[in-house]
């Protein structure tokens, strides 16, 4: 399992600036090196919602090349809500079709 995926699947991973910077570095390195980033089949009960939101932002411009990217938006919304983070705020600008 890749390092970025380990952080993504660690619900207790920190969400401070250092941890988020590490995640972005890992994702950009993977994209630069042509390593696959697959977000298909993620479970909202096992992902870190903040790390997933960051992953979606970091891969936004390459979303067509990231399997499961659109599906991961819904997963992120659920995972964030489970830890009392407002998904509308955390996912702002990612073209999420919100229903009020």
Phi and psi in degrees as GROMACS dihedral restraints (atoms count N, CA, C in turn):
[ dihedral_restraints ]
;  ai    aj    ak    al  type     phi  dphi    fc
    3     4     5     6     1   -71.8    20    10
    4     5     6     7     1   158.8    20    10
    6     7     8     9     1   -62.7    20    10
    7     8     9    10     1   -40.7    20    10
    9    10    11    12     1   -64.3    20    10
   10    11    12    13     1   -36.3    20    10
   12    13    14    15     1   -69.9    20    10
   13    14    15    16     1   -35.4    20    10
   15    16    17    18     1   -60.0    20    10
   16    17    18    19     1   -44.3    20    10
   18    19    20    21     1   -64.4    20    10
   19    20    21    22     1   -39.7    20    10
   21    22    23    24     1   -62.7    20    10
   22    23    24    25     1   -35.9    20    10
   24    25    26    27     1   -94.3    20    10
   25    26    27    28     1     7.8    20    10
   27    28    29    30     1  -102.2    20    10
   28    29    30    31     1    99.1    20    10
   30    31    32    33     1   -63.0    20    10
   31    32    33    34     1   -17.7    20    10
   33    34    35    36     1  -100.6    20    10
   34    35    36    37     1     5.0    20    10
   36    37    38    39     1   -61.2    20    10
   37    38    39    40     1   139.9    20    10
   39    40    41    42     1   -66.4    20    10
   40    41    42    43     1   155.4    20    10
   42    43    44    45     1  -119.8    20    10
   43    44    45    46     1    28.2    20    10
   45    46    47    48     1   -82.0    20    10
   46    47    48    49     1   174.7    20    10
   48    49    50    51     1   -61.2    20    10
   49    50    51    52     1   -36.0    20    10
   51    52    53    54     1   -67.5    20    10
   52    53    54    55     1   -44.3    20    10
   54    55    56    57     1   -65.1    20    10
   55    56    57    58     1   -40.1    20    10
   57    58    59    60     1   -68.8    20    10
   58    59    60    61     1   -37.8    20    10
   60    61    62    63     1   -63.6    20    10
   61    62    63    64     1   -41.9    20    10
   63    64    65    66     1   -59.4    20    10
   64    65    66    67     1   -43.3    20    10
   66    67    68    69     1   -63.6    20    10
   67    68    69    70     1   -45.2    20    10
   69    70    71    72     1   -61.7    20    10
   70    71    72    73     1   -43.4    20    10
   72    73    74    75     1   -59.1    20    10
   73    74    75    76     1   -44.6    20    10
   75    76    77    78     1   -63.5    20    10
   76    77    78    79     1   -42.5    20    10
   78    79    80    81     1   -66.9    20    10
   79    80    81    82     1   -45.3    20    10
   81    82    83    84     1   -65.2    20    10
   82    83    84    85     1   -37.0    20    10
   84    85    86    87     1   -62.4    20    10
   85    86    87    88     1   -42.9    20    10
   87    88    89    90     1   -62.9    20    10
   88    89    90    91     1   -45.0    20    10
   90    91    92    93     1   -62.8    20    10
   91    92    93    94     1   -45.0    20    10
   93    94    95    96     1   -62.1    20    10
   94    95    96    97     1   -37.1    20    10
   96    97    98    99     1   -90.3    20    10
   97    98    99   100     1     4.3    20    10
   99   100   101   102     1    72.5    20    10
  100   101   102   103     1    17.7    20    10
  102   103   104   105     1   -75.7    20    10
  103   104   105   106     1   142.2    20    10
  105   106   107   108     1   -69.9    20    10
  106   107   108   109     1   138.1    20    10
  108   109   110   111     1  -117.5    20    10
  109   110   111   112     1   108.7    20    10
  111   112   113   114     1  -116.6    20    10
  112   113   114   115     1   119.4    20    10
  114   115   116   117     1  -107.9    20    10
  115   116   117   118     1    10.3    20    10
  117   118   119   120     1   -70.2    20    10
  118   119   120   121     1   138.6    20    10
  120   121   122   123     1    76.7    20    10
  121   122   123   124     1    19.2    20    10
  123   124   125   126     1   -71.3    20    10
  124   125   126   127     1   146.5    20    10
  126   127   128   129     1  -106.4    20    10
  127   128   129   130     1   124.6    20    10
  129   130   131   132     1   -62.2    20    10
  130   131   132   133     1   -18.0    20    10
  132   133   134   135     1   -84.6    20    10
  133   134   135   136     1    -8.7    20    10
  135   136   137   138     1  -124.0    20    10
  136   137   138   139     1    -3.8    20    10
  138   139   140   141     1   -99.7    20    10
  139   140   141   142     1   157.3    20    10
  141   142   143   144     1   -88.0    20    10
  142   143   144   145     1   110.8    20    10
  144   145   146   147     1   -59.3    20    10
  145   146   147   148     1   -38.7    20    10
  147   148   149   150     1   -69.2    20    10
  148   149   150   151     1   -40.9    20    10
  150   151   152   153     1   -67.2    20    10
  151   152   153   154     1   -35.1    20    10
  153   154   155   156     1   -68.5    20    10
  154   155   156   157     1   -42.1    20    10
  156   157   158   159     1   -59.1    20    10
  157   158   159   160     1   -42.3    20    10
  159   160   161   162     1   -64.8    20    10
  160   161   162   163     1   -41.8    20    10
  162   163   164   165     1   -60.2    20    10
  163   164   165   166     1   -42.6    20    10
  165   166   167   168     1   -63.4    20    10
  166   167   168   169     1   -41.4    20    10
  168   169   170   171     1   -66.0    20    10
  169   170   171   172     1   -43.1    20    10
  171   172   173   174     1   -67.4    20    10
  172   173   174   175     1   -27.3    20    10
  174   175   176   177     1  -106.4    20    10
  175   176   177   178     1     8.8    20    10
  177   178   179   180     1   -53.4    20    10
  178   179   180   181     1   -46.9    20    10
  180   181   182   183     1   -72.2    20    10
  181   182   183   184     1   -15.0    20    10
  183   184   185   186     1  -113.3    20    10
  184   185   186   187     1    19.8    20    10
  186   187   188   189     1   -58.2    20    10
  187   188   189   190     1   -31.5    20    10
  189   190   191   192     1   -64.8    20    10
  190   191   192   193     1   -25.1    20    10
  192   193   194   195     1   -94.0    20    10
  193   194   195   196     1     1.9    20    10
  195   196   197   198     1  -111.7    20    10
  196   197   198   199     1   102.6    20    10
  198   199   200   201     1   -57.7    20    10
  199   200   201   202     1   133.9    20    10
  201   202   203   204     1    82.8    20    10
  202   203   204   205     1     8.4    20    10
  204   205   206   207     1   -59.1    20    10
  205   206   207   208     1   -51.4    20    10
  207   208   209   210     1   -64.4    20    10
  208   209   210   211     1   -40.0    20    10
  210   211   212   213     1   -61.3    20    10
  211   212   213   214     1   -36.8    20    10
  213   214   215   216     1   -67.0    20    10
  214   215   216   217     1   -22.7    20    10
  216   217   218   219     1   -59.9    20    10
  217   218   219   220     1   -46.4    20    10
  219   220   221   222     1   -66.3    20    10
  220   221   222   223     1   -39.4    20    10
  222   223   224   225     1   -62.6    20    10
  223   224   225   226     1   -43.1    20    10
  225   226   227   228     1   -62.2    20    10
  226   227   228   229     1   -42.6    20    10
  228   229   230   231     1   -59.3    20    10
  229   230   231   232     1   -43.0    20    10
  231   232   233   234     1   -68.2    20    10
  232   233   234   235     1   -46.8    20    10
  234   235   236   237     1   -62.4    20    10
  235   236   237   238     1   -40.1    20    10
  237   238   239   240     1   -66.2    20    10
  238   239   240   241     1   -44.8    20    10
  240   241   242   243     1   -60.7    20    10
  241   242   243   244     1   -33.8    20    10
  243   244   245   246     1   -63.9    20    10
  244   245   246   247     1   -24.2    20    10
  246   247   248   249     1  -110.7    20    10
  247   248   249   250     1    23.6    20    10
  249   250   251   252     1    60.4    20    10
  250   251   252   253     1    38.0    20    10
  252   253   254   255     1  -109.5    20    10
  253   254   255   256     1   128.6    20    10
  255   256   257   258     1   -67.5    20    10
  256   257   258   259     1   112.8    20    10
  258   259   260   261     1   -59.3    20    10
  259   260   261   262     1   -36.1    20    10
  261   262   263   264     1   -60.1    20    10
  262   263   264   265     1   -36.1    20    10
  264   265   266   267     1   -76.4    20    10
  265   266   267   268     1   -47.2    20    10
  267   268   269   270     1   -68.9    20    10
  268   269   270   271     1   -27.5    20    10
  270   271   272   273     1  -109.9    20    10
  271   272   273   274     1    14.9    20    10
  273   274   275   276     1   -54.4    20    10
  274   275   276   277     1   131.1    20    10
  276   277   278   279     1    89.2    20    10
  277   278   279   280     1    -0.9    20    10
  279   280   281   282     1   -96.1    20    10
  280   281   282   283     1    17.6    20    10
  282   283   284   285     1    60.6    20    10
  283   284   285   286     1    45.2    20    10
  285   286   287   288     1   -88.5    20    10
  286   287   288   289     1   127.3    20    10
  288   289   290   291     1   -79.5    20    10
  289   290   291   292     1    89.3    20    10
  291   292   293   294     1   -78.2    20    10
  292   293   294   295     1   145.9    20    10
  294   295   296   297     1  -116.7    20    10
  295   296   297   298     1   128.7    20    10
